[in-house]
């Protein structure tokens, strides 16, 4: 059964850091395009970044570039989102997504709240 499970969210003060994880099961994560999205209350879901399957090339949205990085551990079949210098506007539910050809799967999301 294909499944994506995010974890690592929580409450953090402005300027702090968090690392989110997206654990995949039922498929090999490194053969898919894996992405992070986020959705703040009352707003549309927003692209954060992706890591490509074969080459592992990453692409980060301009809104978080320089603060967020994406990586993966093939042995653990897990993707990560390292978030540094967090701002209150980064508060959102963060989702991971797997795509290959016509297949798409989403995780259930993990809440990140940046507040003092």
N, C-alpha and C positions, 0 to 999 in steps of 0.2 A: 504494500500500500504506500502510495506516494504521500509524503508528509513533510512539511516545513514547520519548524518550531523555533520561534524567536525567544530570546531571553536576554537579561542584562539591563533591562530598563529600570527606572527608579527616579527618585527625587535627588537632584543635584543643585548646588549653588551656582550662580553665574560665574563663569571662568573655570568651572570644574570639567572633569572628563568622565566619560562612560565608554565602555566597549560592549556593543551589542553582538549577540551571536545568532546565527541562523543555522540550525542543525537540520540536515536533510536525511531522509530515510526513504527507501524504496527506489532510489535512483542515484546515479553518480553525479554529484554536484558539479564536478569539473568539466563535464561534457555539456553543460547548459550555460546559457547566459543568466547570471544571477544578479538581481538588482535589489536595491533598497529604495523604498518610497516612504513618505510620511504624510500624515493627515492631521492637521490642527483642527480644533473645534470650529465648526462653521465654514471651513475652507475645503477646497478640493484636494484630492490626493496629489502629492507633489513628488516628482522624481528627485532622488538624492544622488544616485550613482549606480554603476554596474561594474561587474568584472566578467570578461568574456571567457568562454569555455576553454578554447584550445590554448590561446596565448596567455591568458591571465591578464590581459590589458585592462586597465581600469579607466573609468571616465566619471568625473565628479561634477555635480551641478555647480554653477558659478556661485550660487547662494551660500555654499558651504565649502567651496574650494579653499585649500590652505588650512582648514580646521578638521575636516573629516577625511579619513582614508578607508579604503576597502581592501580586504585581503581574504585569503581562504587557506584552510589547512586540508589538503586533499586526503591525508591519512584519517582525519577526523570527520571528513565529509561535511565540513562546516565553513560558513562564510562569516566574516566579521565586519563590523562598522566601528572604527575607532573615532570617537567624537571628542575633540579637545576645544578648549576656549568656548564652552557652551554659553549660549545666550538665551534669555527668556523666550525669544521668538523661535527657538529650536524645540519648544514644547510641542509635542505631538505624539500620536501613536505611530510607531515605526513598523513597517511591514517588509518582509523579504518576498521576492518573487523569482520563480524559475521559469524559463522559457526555452523551448527548443522546437523548431518547426511550428506545428499547430498546437503544441502542448503548452499550457500555462497553469501554474499552481501558485497559490498565495499562502503565506502563513497567517496566523491569527492575530499577530501584532503584539507589540510590547510598548507600554506607556513610558514616555520620557517627559519628566517635568523639571524645568529649570526655573528655580525660584529661590529667593533668599528668605 
